[in-house]
Amino acid sequence: MKSVAHSYKPQVAYMGIRELVDKIQKIEDFAATETNLEQLPELIHEVNLLSLLAIDELNQYIKTQ
């Protein structure tokens, strides 16, 4: 979990999606320290939703170009 979050974070940061970066950082931290594990499912769900929204926005932008 930690390594997946760690590898995803720079890609999201490059796109400037600060809210996603913060949530991914929490996932990485919680997984690394094995604390607050009960929060992981909700954080993962939120990251998934925000990622899908970002993809949709990018697709809409591409269609207008």
C-alpha atoms as a printed R data frame, in Angstrom:
   type eleno elety resid chain resno       x      y       z
1  ATOM     1    CA   MET     A     1   0.000  0.000   0.000
2  ATOM     2    CA   LYS     A     2   2.764  2.418   0.962
3  ATOM     3    CA   SER     A     3   4.709  1.874  -2.261
4  ATOM     4    CA   VAL     A     4   1.625  2.265  -4.460
5  ATOM     5    CA   ALA     A     5   0.695  5.528  -2.756
6  ATOM     6    CA   HIS     A     6   4.288  6.698  -2.952
7  ATOM     7    CA   SER     A     7   4.492  6.064  -6.711
8  ATOM     8    CA   TYR     A     8   1.115  7.703  -7.440
9  ATOM     9    CA   LYS     A     9   1.794 10.877  -5.441
10 ATOM    10    CA   PRO     A    10   4.320 12.571  -7.796
11 ATOM    11    CA   GLN     A    11   2.064 12.028 -10.791
12 ATOM    12    CA   VAL     A    12  -0.837 13.707  -9.032
13 ATOM    13    CA   ALA     A    13   1.406 16.498  -7.744
14 ATOM    14    CA   TYR     A    14   2.577 17.171 -11.303
15 ATOM    15    CA   MET     A    15  -1.046 17.686 -12.328
16 ATOM    16    CA   GLY     A    16  -1.475 20.134  -9.441
17 ATOM    17    CA   ILE     A    17  -4.238 18.253  -7.651
18 ATOM    18    CA   ARG     A    18  -3.282 19.259  -4.107
19 ATOM    19    CA   GLU     A    19  -6.287 17.627  -2.428
20 ATOM    20    CA   LEU     A    20  -5.321 14.275  -3.930
21 ATOM    21    CA   VAL     A    21  -1.695 14.679  -2.906
22 ATOM    22    CA   ASP     A    22  -2.746 15.287   0.697
23 ATOM    23    CA   LYS     A    23  -4.993 12.214   0.787
24 ATOM    24    CA   ILE     A    24  -2.348 10.028  -0.854
25 ATOM    25    CA   GLN     A    25   0.232 11.262   1.659
26 ATOM    26    CA   LYS     A    26  -2.077 10.205   4.494
27 ATOM    27    CA   ILE     A    27  -2.488  6.765   2.931
28 ATOM    28    CA   GLU     A    28   1.278  6.443   2.593
29 ATOM    29    CA   ASP     A    29   1.891  7.589   6.175
30 ATOM    30    CA   PHE     A    30  -0.809  5.387   7.703
31 ATOM    31    CA   ALA     A    31   0.390  2.349   5.766
32 ATOM    32    CA   ALA     A    32   4.023  2.967   6.717
33 ATOM    33    CA   THR     A    33   3.294  3.378  10.421
34 ATOM    34    CA   GLU     A    34   0.416  0.895  10.508
35 ATOM    35    CA   THR     A    35  -1.724  3.463  12.317
36 ATOM    36    CA   ASN     A    36  -5.238  4.714  11.572
37 ATOM    37    CA   LEU     A    37  -5.728  1.714   9.299
38 ATOM    38    CA   GLU     A    38  -9.488  1.988   9.757
39 ATOM    39    CA   GLN     A    39  -9.329  5.259   7.784
40 ATOM    40    CA   LEU     A    40  -7.686  3.661   4.740
41 ATOM    41    CA   PRO     A    41 -10.852  2.389   3.005
42 ATOM    42    CA   GLU     A    42 -12.474  5.837   3.083
43 ATOM    43    CA   LEU     A    43  -9.284  7.589   1.976
44 ATOM    44    CA   ILE     A    44  -8.842  5.129  -0.884
45 ATOM    45    CA   HIS     A    45 -12.456  5.678  -1.906
46 ATOM    46    CA   GLU     A    46 -11.964  9.463  -1.887
47 ATOM    47    CA   VAL     A    47  -8.756  9.176  -3.929
48 ATOM    48    CA   ASN     A    48 -10.572  6.982  -6.428
49 ATOM    49    CA   LEU     A    49 -13.448  9.457  -6.792
50 ATOM    50    CA   LEU     A    50 -11.172 12.473  -7.123
51 ATOM    51    CA   SER     A    51  -9.030 10.628  -9.665
52 ATOM    52    CA   LEU     A    52 -12.091  9.805 -11.748
53 ATOM    53    CA   LEU     A    53 -13.207 13.442 -11.619
54 ATOM    54    CA   ALA     A    54  -9.765 14.595 -12.740
55 ATOM    55    CA   ILE     A    55  -9.778 12.113 -15.623
56 ATOM    56    CA   ASP     A    56 -13.225 13.310 -16.665
57 ATOM    57    CA   GLU     A    57 -12.074 16.944 -16.591
58 ATOM    58    CA   LEU     A    58  -9.025 16.091 -18.686
59 ATOM    59    CA   ASN     A    59 -11.174 14.238 -21.212
60 ATOM    60    CA   GLN     A    60 -13.553 17.204 -21.446
61 ATOM    61    CA   TYR     A    61 -10.616 19.544 -21.996
62 ATOM    62    CA   ILE     A    62  -9.184 17.312 -24.722
63 ATOM    63    CA   LYS     A    63 -12.537 17.266 -26.523
64 ATOM    64    CA   THR     A    64 -12.575 21.073 -26.696
65 ATOM    65    CA   GLN     A    65  -9.118 21.343 -28.231
